[in-house]
């Protein structure tokens, strides 16, 4: 941080601080896509942060208590593929919850992520944690939570495409990934929850450049913040013992889910769209063959 935050009267469970803004949103945007430099955390305690000038909430960094169930679920999940990000970088991750249509990838309908079928027991644990995390967010920032609920209620996303009784539709689990500076561009304007699980890993701290604050991202703690608005990234990391890891489990609301129909209608729509696409491909192949034969 460029200067110490100013503490307010704080509940015993966490400190409340007011952070001075050091970069404008436009200045922070210039960092998007760049790697986060080595930084040591300057925020290590349970904290609720607000903007020093406006008083608007910025983030909360809080302990979660017993995370044994979440840790077991995440460690048992298969991580085989590398996910290519829009900015050209890549990281090892798995998405969970629901996914929107992606016709260019052959996904004509909205549906479950693959993890739902590949690791159903573990996936159910991750989903169950969504409501626990949302309850924490509602207790710390009740006005923000009400605003988030209003956003989702007016978004067109049907309740059946949400993670239980939450404002989130989806999520991603990042495995030991030092993500570059970015905003969560495909999400609704709804706050994100990001629990972290780590062992024997140095680095991997969350940096928010607009307030020049580096959050420790301790094992079993979570950061709640507006990932769609604030540029953020993860510092470099390295294991200090064999088997070291750092997982972040990120819950968010995807804008693409607003066009999804009810499950039964969506399934019918997807089958019809796939049939039409395959017929189109067959027609083009037949036309090309007729041209070649001529």
Secondary structure as UniProt FT lines:
FT   STRAND          6..7
FT   TURN            12..13
FT   STRAND          15..19
FT   HELIX           25..29
FT   TURN            30..33
FT   STRAND          47..51
FT   TURN            52..54
FT   STRAND          57..63
FT   HELIX           68..76
FT   STRAND          82..84
FT   TURN            86..87
FT   STRAND          90..99
FT   HELIX           103..105
FT   STRAND          111..112
FT   HELIX           115..118
FT   HELIX           120..140
FT   HELIX           142..153
FT   TURN            154..156
FT   HELIX           159..161
FT   STRAND          170..175
FT   TURN            185..186
FT   STRAND          192..199
FT   STRAND          201..203
FT   STRAND          206..208
FT   TURN            209..212
FT   STRAND          213..215
FT   TURN            219..220
FT   STRAND          221..225
FT   TURN            227..229
FT   STRAND          232..234
FT   STRAND          237..239
FT   TURN            242..243
FT   STRAND          245..252
FT   HELIX           255..259
FT   HELIX           263..293
//
